[in-house]
Amino acid sequence: MCALKSTSLMELDMRRLVSLLFFLFIIATKFDCCIGHSPKALCREEEREALLSFKKGVDDPSNRLSSWVSDHEECCNWEGVLCHNTTGHVLKLSLRWEVDQYASRLGGEISSSLLDLKHLQYLDLSCNDFRRINIPKFFGSLSNLRYLNLSNAGFGGVIPHQLGNLSKLHYLDIGDSYYSLNVEDLEWISGLPFLEYLDMTNANLSKASNWLHVMNKLHSLSVLLLSSCELLAIDPLPHVNFSSLITLDLSYNDLITSSFDWFVDLISLTTLNLASNEIHGEVPSGVRNMTSLRFLDLSYNYFVGSFPDWLFHITTLEHLNLRSHGFGSNKFEGKLPNDIGNLTSITYLDLSFISLEGEVPRSLGNLCSFQLSNFSYYGPRKSLQFLSLGGNQLSGSFPNTLGECKSLEYLNLGMNRLSGPIPISLGGISSLRYANIRENFFKGILSEKHIANLTSLEELDASSNLLTVQVSSNWTPPFQLTHLYLGSCLVGPPFPVWLQTQKNLQFLNMSYAGIIDVIPAWFWTRSYDEVDLSHNQITGSIPSLHSSNMYLGSNNFTGPLPQISSDMEELDLSNNMFYASLSPMLCRRTKEKNFMGDLDVSGNLLSGELPDCWMYWRELAMLNLGNNNLTGEIPSSMSSLIWLSSLHLRNNRLSGDVPVSLKNCSNLSVLDLSENEFTGSIPAWMGEFNGKFIELFPGSDEITHTPGLMVLVLHSNKFNGSIPLELCHLQSLQILDLGNNNLSGSIPRCFGNFSSMMKPSNSTFFPFNNGRNFGFQTMDTATVIMKGLEYEYENNLGLLAGIDLSSNKLSSGIPEELTSLHGLRFLNLSHNHLQGKIPVKIGDMTSLESLDLSINRLSGVIPQGMATMSFLSHLNLSYNNLSGEIPSGTQLRGFSPFNFIGNPELCGAPLNDDCGEDGKPKSPIPDSDDTEDNGWIDMKWLFLGTPWGFVVGFWAIMAPLAFKRPWRHAYFRFLEEMKYKILGWCCDL
């Protein structure tokens, strides 16, 4: 914490200000002579004993206080002790732990013997670790204290009101405690009339509702730091007394008001930080009066309205941050004003994600002018160093004037609508360390000239543009990158050999990059944090992998699966041509623990049985082995995967019963066993996969929540028996697919209790928890059959909810309780033996997009409410015993007649049979003997005739071509002529 505090931009400002205040404090003490070591004044005996008593109470593991010994009578020469040169009284005790010190932090107890240091004016115990002990109340009796620093020292509990007795105090810092400090009230602070500096960062002040009025009593206050204090509100302030305030930090609180009328009187303010609150409304107009302002941070709030272009008339600003997190916060209207060029003193400018529109004004180049005559908070003034305009809707071309920003180190123009080529002038910013232009519409060539002089470049992100990276094969870059993102840019066909020169590279993304090549051997020998080369046409085999996260899916890799290091966390080898068994990769025993969390080898040519060595991979959270040729049963060792949240085994040749040992994987959110040969009944214990709180590690205080089973897909297996009622306990279930099995019995009425299907979801977020990665959410997929087609959902999985029980032997009726599932987007009950009527309230399922009740034995009329199902785009009620008129309205009558065929007593549009006055078809209704099995005879002839018709038609055309050479030559000559005509037409365009 001390290291972080000393390195932030704002804290650099604070330290300089504190140095100034302390300098003034030294003068104010009116010492007759210097403080220091002097042979003329000996340490007072009673004060030496007090210091020795203090030493006895503290823990000093590295012996920092080794000079504090009883036989060393001159305590004024002890470490951290300074005395008055004339009187010998101890005036200063400085035991702050510095980051660069080899010694350990002090701890233990603080002896009240310090009260014998009656002339003590300076006490600094900061950056130690007193392990949650309370701040001693007797500190309030050190009546001569001018300076008290207890920051980041490990104190906890209630801040003692006795500190209000220190009436001579100028400086009080009790901030940055990593244990919880809190107050009952703050009235005691009004007893510190000379206080100039107050830091209570991270202290809980939620009970001190009058905090602002108390602070307003401190006429001398110059610095007030109340960041992360759980402040909730600001009461009106009729009159401002602390008008000498220079620095005000109220960041990281819960302030919601935008009424800051009292800002008008803070004309001396140079630093204002309101970041990360919940302030609504327009930017406080009182900021206009702060003409000396140099640091302004309003980021991560909920400011709205027109862009406050008057901010650009505060020409003293060096740091301006209006950034939003992109979820409704800080949303301004309008364009980036031309007045931005007035900020000639700015070094840090962040206007990211605040809905700016229009082109980037040319006046932006004014921010790059070098000011020799001025002095910045951060030393000699430089021109613009940090510029972030990302996540807006800026358009036009790349701002050429940025090439004049010779001091620029950080540039973010990503996620806008900028277009055109990248100017060569970008390559002249030799100080640039970070460049982000991702997700724009830039096009053209990105060549050596653009980046040849970027000698300081460490991170480059040009992904998701229309750029072609074009460099010579023997090019040697002048920089050493740590991050390179060129996804969706044209980098290939050859693999860029210049990457071999990048010895510090840890993050690489060249997905969708048009690479058609073999990866050179040197690449596989290096270790990276993350590599994404997916969706290319890379060939060859992979010998071994040593990186933490590798995404190599959707390529043309071949051979057996590679050996992987034990510290790999995520691996995607899906949709390649790997063959052979899983065992060599997974069953190799090592001394190191495997940390693999996500493994995806789906869509390959893997064969053999599932290996029985899953006990070596206990950290797995996501496992996808789908779309291979795996055989055998699920091994018992898979029960070792207690953190498994997603298991995909679909489209293999696995068989046998689902083992009860899988019950141990109780954290499952997604289970897909579809398109295999599993038998037996559906296990009732699957109904126990509900959400729960669990410890991340046994005996730890860290708790995470597992959402419970959300996706259960058992489609196309050989399960039999009835649907277990225990499945109704799955309150988080969004997708249930039991279609194409041999299930019998009735549809459980308790399916209407699926609470996650009762309301439509408006969020695409799918709360898949990635194992022990507490709070970290990752992406998952689900394959469902909807509207007669197979879909794979990933980004929109959170929106999806549906039930598929089709192609079974279910009987009885459709439970009325299903109609309470208002969030369902698809429902497929086709190809069963369901009887009775369609539930009357089915029209309440207004979110349904696909409804298939075909090929059952349903009877009665179609409920009128179905005519109001406005989202319904796929409907199939064919081959039932439905009767009466199809409800009027464009929704149902806009479907094809084939969606209603096989219901002889059904009439009205879109069918050709009109209804008579009795609501029955006017045309004769066939006898029941003629329509036995609801038209199944016609359907069977259709199913049998279609493939034969295709075969006969295919060979009627291909046979003459195979046996008649003149016909064959004429046919291909015709195709050749058509090809050239089409190509010529394209060229003319």
N, C-alpha and C positions, 0 to 999 in steps of 0.2 A: 504494500500500500504506500509506504514512504517513497519507493522508487517511482510508482505511478504518479504520485502527487508532485514529484519534483520534475517530471518530464512533460506534463501537459502544457499546452500553450497558455491557458489561462493561469496556471499555477506559476509559470515563469513570470508572468505579470505580477502575480501576488508576491512572489519572493522579492522582486525588486522593490515593490511598494513597502513590504515589511522591513526591508533593509533601511529604507528611508525613514520609516516610523521609528525604528529602533535607534537610528542615529539621532533623531530628535529626542528620543527618550533619554539617551545618555547625556545629552546636553541638559535636559530638564532635571536630572538628578542632582545637578549642581555639586558634583564632587569637588573637593578642595584640591585633590591630586588624582593621579591616574590609578585605575584598578590594575593590579598585576602582582607579580612576585617581587618582594622587597625584603632585603635582609634587615631593614630597620624596624619592621613591625612583625612581631611573632603572633602565631595563631593563638587565639584565646583558648584556655584550657577547657572551659565548659562547652565551647563550640566544637573543639576537637573530639570530646567525648560524645557529643551529640551525633557527629558524623560517624564515629565508630559504632554507635548503637544502630544507626541507620543501616550500616553495612551488614550487621549481624542479621537483620531482618530480610534482606534481599537475597535472591538466588543469583549467583554470579558464576555460571558454569565455565566461562572462559577466563575468569580471574581478571576482569577489566579493572577492578578496584584493588589491584595488587599493591599499589603505592599507599593505600590506606592501612597503615599498620601502626600499632601503639608505640613502637620504639622510634617511629619517625615523627617527632614532635611537631615539626613545621607542617601543619595541615594545609597551609596556603599553597604549598607546592604539590598537593595531591591532584590526581587526575580529575578534571572537571570542577575543581574548586578555585574560586578567585576571591581574594580578600581586599579590603581597603588598605592602601599602602601605609597609612598613618595609624589607624586604630587597630588594624588586624582583624576586624570583624568580617565574617563571611558574608559577602554580598551576592555572590552568584554561584549557583550549583547547576551545571550543565552536563547531564548524563544521557543526552539523546543518542540513540543508536543510529549510526549512519550506514547507508546501504553498502558502501565500500569498505566497512570495517570488517576485519577478520573475526573480531570478538562476537560472542553471542549476545542476545538481548537479555536485559535484566528482568527478574521476576520476583515472586515472593510477596512479602508484606512490607509496608512502609511504616516505619517507626514514628511515633509521635514525638520522638526526641528532636525532630526538626523544629519544634516550637522553641527550642533553645537558641536557634539561629534568628535572634530577634531583629537583626538588621538585614535579613535576606530580602533582596529586591528582585532576584531573577531565579526562577526555578523551571528547568526543562527536563522532563522525564519522557519525552515523546519517542515514538517508534520502538518501545520496549514491549514486553508481554507480561502483564501482571494478572493474566488469566481470570478475568471477570470479577476481580475484587472491586468493591465500591471505591469511588473517589473519597479519600479520607475527609471527614467533616472538619478535622482540625486544620485543614488547609485554609479555612476561613479565618483562622486566628493568626495567620502570617501577615500581620497588619501592614508591613512595609513593602509587600510585593507590588512591583510594577509590571512584571512579566510572568505569566504562567502558561506553560505549554504542556498539555497532557494528551496531545493528539496521537492517535494510532498507537496507544500504549496498552491496550487490552483491558481497560476499565469497563465495568458494566454496572447495571442497576440504575438507581435514581441519582441524578446529579444533585448534590447537596445544596440546599438553599443558603447554607452558611458561606458559600463563595461570595454572596452579596455583601459580606462584611469587608471585602477587600477594597476599601474606598479609594485607594491610591492606584488601583490597577489600570494600566493603559492597554495591555495586550492579554487576551484570553483565548486560548485555542484548546477546545475539548472535542474537536471533530475527528472524523474518520476512525471511530472505534469499530473494530471488527466484532465486538460483542455489543449487545443492545444497551445503549444509554437512553434514559428517558427523563422527563420532568413531570411533576404534578402541576406546576405553574411556573411562570417566568417573572413574577413580580420582584424577585430578589435581584434581578439584573438592574433594576432602577437604582440600586444602591451603589452603582459603579459609575459615578458622574464623569470620570475622566477617561472612560473606555474609548479607545480609538479603533481597536481591531477585535472582532468577535467572530469566531469560527465554531459552529455547532453542527457541522456536516455529519449526517447519518444519525444524529440523535432524534429520538421520537418525541416530537413536540405536538402531537395530535391533541393532547389535553389542554394545551395552552392556546385557547381560542383568541386571546387578547395579545398575541405575540407582537403584532405590528404596533399597537399602542404602547407597549412596554418599550420596544426598540426606539420609538419616536421620542422617548424621554432622554435619550443619550445624545446630548447636543454635540459632543465631540466625535461621535462615531464616524469613521471614514471607510471602514471595510466591514461588511456584514455578509457572512457566508452561511446560508441555511439550506444547502442542497440536501436532498434525500431526507427530509425531516418529517414527512407525512403531514405537511401542512394542507389543510382542507379548504380554507376560505380566507378572504381578506375583508375585514370590516372597513367601512368608510373611515377615512382619515381627514377630519375637517381642517387640520392645520399641520404643516410639516415642520418639525423642530430639527430633524437630522439632515438639514439641507447641505451640510458639508460632506455628505456621503460620496465617496469616490467609486467604490465597488459594491455591487449588490448582486448576490447569487441566490436565486430561489428555484433553481433547476431541480428536476426529478422529484417533484411533489405532486399533489393532487388538486392543485388550484384550478378552479373552473371559471372564476369570474374574469371578465374582461374590463372591469371598471377600475382603472388605475388613474383616477383623476389627480392623485397626489404626485404622480410622476412629473407634473408640470413644474414643480418646485425643485426637482433634482437636477439643477442646471450644471452642477459640478461633476456629475457622474461620467466616468470614463469606461466603466465595465458594467454591463447589464446582461445577466444570464437568466432567462425564463424557460430554458429548454425542458422538454419532456414533462409537461403538465397537461392539463385538459382544458386550457383556456379557449373559450369560444368567442366568436365575434371578430371585429376588425382589430388590426394592430393598434395598441393604445396610442392615441394622438399625442399624448404627453411626451412621447419619445422625440417628437419634433424639436422640443426645447433643449434637448441634450446635445448641444452643439460641440461639446468636447468629447463625445462618445467615440471610443476606439474599438471596443469589443462589444458586439451585440449578437446574442444567440437566442432566437425565438423558435428553434426547430422542434419538431414533434409535438405540436399543439394542434388546435382546431381553428386557426384563424381563417377567415373567409373574406369575400368582398373583392373589390378592385385591388390590383397590385399597388402597394404603398410606394409609389415612385418617389415620394418625398424623402424616403430613406436615402436615395442617391444624391441628396443635397447635403447630407451630413458628411462633408468631405474629409473629416478627420478619421473616418472608419478605416480600421485595418483588418478587422475580422467581422464578417457578416454571415450568419447561418440562419436560413429560413427553411431548411430541409424538412420534408415530410416522410413518413414511413409508407405512404402510398395507400393507406386504408381509410381515406376520408379526412385525414388531417392536413392542415395548412393548404387549402385549396383556393388559389387566387384566380381572378378573371383577368384576361387581357394579355397583351404582348409584353415582351421584355423591353422596357422603355429605353430610348436612346440616351436618357440621362445617366445610364449606368456608367458612361464615360467620365462622369464627375468624380468617381471614386479613385482618384489618382494615388491615394495612400493605401489602397487595399492590398493585402497580401494573401488573405484567405476569403474565398467567396463560394458559398454552397447554396444553390437555389434548386436543388434536386427534388423531383416528384411534387411540384407545386402547381401543375397544370398550366404552365406557360405556353403560349402559342406564338405563331409568327416566326419571322426570320431573326437570326442573331444579328444585332446591330453592329455596324462597322466601328462604332465608338468603343466597342469592347477592347480595341487595341490601345486605348488611352490608359487602361489599367496596367499596361506593361511598361510605362515610362519610368525611368530610374530617377529617384529623388535623392540627390546627394546632400542637399541642404538640411534635410529633416532627420529626426531621430525617432526610431520606433520603440515600442514597448519591448521588442525582442532584439534590440541592438540596432546597429546601423541599418537604415531602412533599405529594403530591396523592393523590387516590383513584384507583381503577382506571382505567388508560388503555388497556390491551391485553387483550382477552378473546377466546380462540379455543376453541370447543368443537366445531368442525366435524368431520365424518367419523366420528361415533359412531352410536349407535342410541337417542339421547334421544327421548323421546316427550312427549306432553302439549301444552300451549299455550305460546305465546310468553311467556317470563318477564317479567311486568309490572314486577318490581322493577328491571329494567335501566334503566327510565326515570329512576331516581334517580342513575344514574352520570353526573353532569354533566361529568366530566373524560374520559369514554370517547372514544377516538379511533379504535380498531380493534375491530370486532365481527364475529366469524365464527361463525354457527350453521348453516352450510350442511351439506348431506349428512347429515341426521338424519331423524327421523320426527315432527317437530313439526307440529302441525296447528292449525286454528282461525284466527281473524282476527288481523291485525297490530294491536297496541294503538296508540292515538293517542299514548300516552306516549313512544313511540320518537321522535316528532318534537321532543321537548323536549331532546334531547342535541345542543346546538348545536356541541359540540366534535367531533362524529363526522366522521371523514374517510373511513373505509372501513366498509361494511356489506355482509355476505354472508349471505343467508338461502336460498341456492339449494338445489334438490333436497330440498324438504320437502313437506308436504301443507297448507301454508297456503292459505286460501281467503278469498273475500270481496273487498272493495274496498280498493285501495291508492289513496288520494285525496291531494289537496293537503295535508290536515290532517296526514297522516302524515309529510310531508317538508318542510312549509312553513318550519320553523324550523331546518332542517339547513344552516345557512349555511356550514359548513366542508366539506360533503360533496364528495368527489372521485371515489369509486368506489362504485357501487351494483350489486349482483348479486342479483336476485330471481328468476332464471330457474328453469324447471322447477317451478313451483308452480301452484296453481289460482286465481291472483289475477287480478283485473280492474283495470287501471290506468284511473282515472277522474279526469280533470282538465278544467277549463274550457278552451275553445278559445283564450282570450286570456290564459291563465296565464303568468306570468313567474317561473321558479324563483329562489330566493334564492342558489343555489349555481352553481358552474361545474364540471361533471363532466369527468373525463378518461376514465372507464370507465363504461359503462352496459350491463348485461346483463338483458334482459327476455324472453329466449327462452322459448317455451311459456307465456307469460302473455298474457291477452287485452288487447291494446293498441288494436287497430282497432275498427271498420272504417277510420276516417280515419287518415291518417298524422299522428303527433303534431307539430303545428307548433311547440310550445315547444322542440323540439330546435334550432331556429334560433338560440336565445339561448345555446346551449352552445358558446362559441367555442373552448374547450380540448379538446373531445371528440376522442379518438383511437381508442377501441375501442367499437364499438356492435354489440350482438346483439339483434335483434328477430325471430328466426326463429320460425316457427309461432305468430305473434302475431295472426292473424286480420285482417291489414291488407288492405283491398279499396279501393285508391285509386291515384292517380297520384302519383309522387314529385315534390315541388316542384322547380323548376329550381335554386334556391339550393343544394340538397343535392349536386348533381353537380359544383358548382364548388369544393367544399371537398376538402381532402386529409386522409385518415384513415390510421391504421396498419392497422386491420382493421374491416370492416363485414360483418355477416351478416344479410341480410334474406330468406334462403331460406325456402321452403315457406309462402308467403303467396299472395295473389291480386292482386299488384301489376301494374298495366297501364301502357301507354305505352311510349315508346322511351327509349333512353339515349343522350344526345349524346356524352359522353366520360367517361372515368374517370381519376382522379388519385390514387387511394389505393394503398397497398402490397398489401393483401389484401382482395379483394371476393368475397363468396359470395352470389350472387343467383339461385341455381338454384331450380327448381320454383316459378315464378311465371307470369305471363301477359305478359311483356315481348314486344314486337313490333318490327318494323323491322329494318334492317341492324345488324350488329354495331357496337358503339361504338369510337371511337378510344381508345387506352389509352396511358398515360404509360410512359416507358422504365423507371421505377423500380418498376413493379408486379411483385410476386413471385408471387402466386397469384390466379387468376381463375376463378370458377365461374359460368357462364351456362347451365348444363345445364337441360334440360326446360323450355324456354320456347318461344316461337314466332318466334324470329329467323329471317330468311330472307336470300336472296341469297348472295353469295360470301364466302369467308374472306379473299380477297385484300386488300380495302381495309383491313382491320384489321391484317393481318400483313405486307403487302408495302410499307408506307409507310416509306421510308428516313429515318432520323434520324441526327444527329451523335452522340447519346448511345447508349451501350451498353444493350441490353435485358437486364434481370435476371429476366425471367419464369422461374419454376421449375415451376409447375403451371398448366396450362390445360385447362379442361373446358368444351366447348361441345356436348356430346352431347345427343341428344334434342331437336333443333330441326328447322327446315325448310331448312337450309343446302343449297345446290346448287352445281353447277359442279365443276370439277376441283380436286384438291388443289393449292394454290399451290406454286410452286417458289422460295420465298424463305426457306427454313428456316435459311439461313446467318445471318440476323439474330437468331436465337433460340437461340443456342448453349448457354444455361444451362438450357434446358428439361430437366426430369427426369420429369415426368408429363404426358402428352398424351392427351386423350380426345376423339375426333371421332366417336364411334359414334352410331348411330341417326339418321343424316341421309340426304340424297340425293346424296352426293358421288360423282363419277364419275372415270373415267380411271385412270391408273397411279400408283404411288407415285413421287414425283419424286426425282431423284438428290440434290437438296440436302438431303434428310432425313438423308443420311449425315453432315451437319455436327453432328447432335445427339449428340455423343459422351458426354454425361452422361445421356442418356435412360435411365430405369429402367422406365418403364411406357408402353406404346403401345397404345391401344384404337382400332381402326378398324372395329369390328364393325357389321353391318347397314347397309351402304351399297351402292353399285353399282360398287365399284372392281374393276378387271380387270387382265389381263396377268400376267406372271410376277412373283414377288417379287424385286425387283432385288438384285443382289449388293452394291450400294452400302450396303444396310441392314446389312450385316455390320459396318460401321464403328461401329454402335451396340452395342458389345460389352458395355455395362453393363446391358443389358436384364434385368429381373426378370420382367416381365409383358408378353406379346405376344399380342394378341387380334385376329386378322384374320378372324374368323368371319362367315358370312352375307354374303359378297361373291361376286365372280365370278372370283377368281384361278385361274389355270391353270398348267400345267406340273407339274413334280415338286416335292416338298418339298425345299427347299435343304439340302444336307448340312452347309453351314457353320453352320446353327443349332445344331449340336452343339458349337460352340466357345464358346457363351455360358456359360462356367463362372465361378465365383467367383475373384476375384483381388485383390491389393493394388495400389493405384494412388496416385500423387501427386495431391494436390488441385490443386497448381499446379506447373508445371515448375520443377525445382530447389529446391522447398520441402521442409521436413522433415515436413510434415503428410501423413500416409498414411491412406487410408480403404480399407475392404474392400467390394467388391461381391459380393453373395451368389450371383450367377449366375442363369440363367433358372429361374424357379420355376413359372410358369404359361405354357403354350403352348396356345392355342386356335385351331384352323384349321377349325373345324366349318363345314359347309355351304358349300363352295366347289367348284371343279372340278379339284382336284389329282388327278394320276394317277401311275402308276408304283408302285414299291414304297416301303415305309417305310425311310428311310435308317438304316443301322446307327449312324451318327455320333450320332444322338439319344441313344444309350445312354450317352454321355459326360456327360450333364447330371445331375450328382450332386445338384443342389439341386432337381430337378424334383418338384413336388408334384401338379400337374394337367396331364394330357396329353389333349387332345381333338382327334382327327383325324376325327371322325365325319362321315357324309354327304358323302363325296367319291367318287372313282373309283379308290381305292387297291387294288392287287392284291398278290399274293405272300403270304408268310406273316408271322405276328407274330414279330418278332425275339426270340430267346431271351434276348438280353442285356437286355431290359426288366426282367428280374429283378434287375438291378444298380442300379436306381434307389434309392440309399441313403436318400433322404428319404421314401420310401414304405415302408421296411422296418419302421419302428417307429411306433406311434401317437403323435401329438403331443398333449400335454396342455396346450399353451399356445395361446391365441388370437393371440399376437403373430406378426405377419408382418413379417419383417425387410426391409422395403422401405427402401432408402437414398435419401434425397432429394438426389441429385446432389452438389454440393459442400458442402451443409449437413452438414458432418462430424459424425457421431454423431446427427444428427437423423432421427427416424423419422416417417413420415407414413402416412396410411391409404390403402389401395388396394382395388380391387374386382375381382371375377372373376364372370363369368356362366357357369354350367354347367347342363347338362341332367342331372337325376338323378331317379329314380323317375318318369320319364315327364313331368316338369315342368321348367320353366326357373326357376332360382334365381339371385339376385344376392347374393353373399357379400361382406361387408365386415368387420364386427366379428369374425366367426368364421373368417376366411380362413386363419389359421394352423393351424386344426384340420383343414382339408380336404385330402384326398389322393384322387386318382382317375384312372381311365383310361377314355376313351370312343373306341372304334374302330368304332362301329356304322355300318351302312348304307354299307358298302364292298363290295369283291369279294375280301376276304381268304380264303385257302384254307389247307389243311393243318390241323393240330390246334392246341389251346390249349397253349402251352408250359407244362410242369410248373414252370419257373422263376418264372412269375408268382405262384405260391402262396407264395413267400418274401416277398412284399410285404404284410406283416402290418399295415401302417398304412393300407392302402386302405380308403376308405369307400364308394366306388362303382366298379363295373366293368361296362361295357356293351360287349359284343361281338356284339350282335344284328344281324340282317339282313346276314349274310355267308355264305360258303360253307364254314364251318369243319366239319371232319370229326373222326373219332376220338372218344375218350372224354373226359368231364369229368375233369380231374386228380384223383387220389385225395386229395391233400393240400389240396384247396380248403377243407376244413373248418378248416385252420389260419389262414385269413384271418378271424380272429374280429372284426375291426373293421368288416367289410363291413355296410353298411346297405342297399345296393341292388346287386342282381346281375341282369343281363339277358343271357341267352344264347339268346334266342328266335330262331326263323326261321333256323336253320342246319341242318347235317346231322350233328349229334352223335348218337352211339349209345352203347350200353351202359347200365349201371345208374347211378342217382344215388348218388354216394358217401355212405356212412353218416355221415361227418363233418359233412355239411351240416346234420344235425339238431341240432348243438350250436352253430350260429352264432346266438348269442342276440341280436345287434344287428340281424339281418337283418329289415327291415320291408318290403322290396320285392323280389320274386323273379318272374322270368319265364323259364320253360324251355319255353314252348309251341313247337309246330311244329318238332320235331326227330325223331330216330328212337330216343329213349330207351326203355328197356324195364325190366321187372321191377317190384318193389314200391317204392313211395315210402317212404323211410326213416321209421320210426315216431318219434313225438315230437311235441310240440305246436308246435314251431317251424315245420316244413314243412307239417304237416297242418292248420295254422291258416290257410293261404293259400286263395284261391279256386280252384275247379277250372279256371278259365280260365287260371291260371298254368301249367297242365300240359297243356292241350288240344293236340291235333295230334300226340300221341305214342301211336299205337294200341296199342303193346305195354306201355304203362305202366298200372299198376293200384294199387289201394289208396287209402285216404282221402288227400286230399279228393275224389278221383274217385269216380264212382258204380260203376265196375267193381271188384269184389272180385277178389282174387288167388286162384288155385287153388294146389294143393299144389306144383305145378311153378314157382310164382312168376310165372305168366302170367295175363292176364285170363281170367276165367271165360267172358265173352261172346266170340262169334266175332271173330277178328281179320280186318279187311278185307284183300283181296288187295292186293299191292303196286301193281298197276295202278290200283286204286281210290284209292290214297293217294299217287299220284305227286306229287312236289314238296311233300310234307309238308303237304297240305291247302291249297296255294296257291289252288286253284280256289275253295274255300269262302271263303278270305280275300279273293280278288279280288271275288267277288260281294258280300261284306260291305262292302268299301271302295266299290264302285260303287253299291250299293243305299242306303247310309246318307244321302248328300246328296240323292238323289232322294226318299227317304222324308220328309226334312225339308221339301223344297220342296212336295211334295203336301200334307203335313199343315198347313203354314203357310197355304197358299192355301185349303184347305178351310174354315178358320176365317175368314180375312180377306176372301175374296171376297164372301160374303153381306153382311158389314158394309159393304163398299165400294159394293154395288149396291142394298141394301135399307135405305132411310132409316129405317123404323120399327124394324128390328132394330138399326140403329146407335144410334138414340136410346135404346132400351131398354138396350143394352149400357153406354153411358156413364152413363146414369142409375143403373144398378146399381153401377158403380164409384164414383160420387159418394156414394151412400148408404153404401157400405162404408167410404169415407174418413171420413165423419162418425161412423160407429159406432166406428171405430178411435180417432179423436181423442177421442171421448167416453170411451172405455174408459181411454185414457191419462190423461185429466184426473181420472177417478175414482181412479186410483192415486195 
